[in-house]
């Protein structure tokens, strides 16, 4: 009887390992980086890079730009950012948080990674979206007049 139980346990374990080996991999966002041209009022404007990551329905976006600069010195995690991405397959997706490195006056701007929720098939573009940053009570809004390159983030 012990042999049968041991054999059944080994068979079940083998089936479980085999199932894991053939399980579909987690969906990943593509592309992982995109370039946008943003206009951000007093922060200036120019080329910015968006970087996306995905883990299931959770995603993060980070915006970095050497063309968009901060007029004042800012401490780490002092910019309340809301990044709204236009979604061609449904409702816009919002990524928000207070995540940024410390930046000296005149430094390139980096915000994120900002967390948000996505659904399979979402196609997100900064164009027709916006980035709102609240700094010392002042709201700075960045927008773009063209689609991101090489194309939207597809989740």
N, C-alpha and C positions, 0 to 999 in steps of 0.2 A: 504494500500500500504506500509505503514511504517513497518507493521508486516512482510510482505513478504520479504522486504529488510533486516530486522534484522535477520530473519530466514535464509536467504541465506548467510549472512555474518557469522553467527554462524556455519553453515554447512561447509563453505569454511575454516574457522579457524580450525574446528575439523579435516577436511581432511588434512590440512597442518601439524598439530601436529602428526596425525597418520602416515603420510608419513615420518616425521622426526624420529619417533620411530622405523620404520622398515627400515630406510636407512642403507646401509652397513657402517660399521665403517671404518675409515681410515686405510690403510694398514700400518703395522708396521714391522720393520726389525726384523729378527730372525736369530740367537741369538742376544742379545744386547751386549754381551761381548765375546771376543775370546782371546786366548793366542797364542803368536807367539814366536819363538826364533829368535832374530835378531842379526846381526853382524854389528857394526857401526864404524869400524875403531878406531880412537883415543878416541871415546866415550865409547869404550868397546863393550860388547855384552852379551846377555843372554835373559832371559824371559821378555817379555813385554805384556801388556794387551791393547787391542784395545776395545774401547767402541763406539757403534754406536747408533745414534738416527735418526728418520725419521719423516718428516711431509710432506706428499704428495711426490713431486719429489725433495724436499730439504732434505738433510741429513748432518750429521756431524760425524766426527770420531775424537777420542782423543786417543793418545798413551801415556801410562805411564809405567815407568820401574824403579825399584830400582837397576837393574843389569847394566843398561846403565846410565852413569853419565857424568856430564859436567866437563871438565877439568878446566874451568874458571868460575868466577862469571858472571851471566847474568841477565840483568834487565828484567822486565816484557815486554812482547810483542816485544822482540828483535830478535827472531829466525824466519826467513822467511822459512816456511815449505811447502813442496809439497809432499803429500802422494798419490802415484799412486797405485791403487788397480787393480789387474788382474780380469777381468770379463769373466767368462766362457760362458756367453750368448751374448757377443757382445764386443763393444769397452771398453778398460780400462776406469776407472773412476778416476778423479783427484780431490783431496781435498786439498785446499791450503789456507794459511793465515799466519798472524803474531800474533799468540795467544799462549802465554806461561806465566806461573807465573815467578816471580823473583826466581832465583836459585843461591845458593852459590856454590863455587867451590867444586866439589865432590858430589854434590846433585844428587838425582835421576832425570831423565829427564821426563818432561811432555810437550807435544805439543798438542794444540787443546783446544776446539773443532774447527776443520778445516771444513769449509763448502764445499759442493759439490752438484752435481745434480745426481740423480739416476732415473732409469726407473723401472716400475713394472717388476718383474722377474729377475732383475740383481742379479748375484751371485758373490760376491766380496771376494777375498782372498789376503792377504798380500804376500803370496808366488807367485813369479814371478812378484811382484810389487816392490815398493821401497819407502823409506822415505828419501827425501833430505832436509837437514837443512843447511841454510846459516847463519853462525855466524861470525861476524867481517870479512866478505868477504871470509871466508873459507867454502867450501862445504863439508859436512859430509853426506855420503850416507849409509843408513841401508838397508840390504837385509836379506832374510830368505832362508834357504835351505830346508824347509819343510812346508807343508800346515798348516794353523792355526787350532786350536782346540777349540771348538768341530767341527767346519766346517766353510764354507764360510758364510758371511752375505748375507741373501736373502731378497731382498726388494720387 
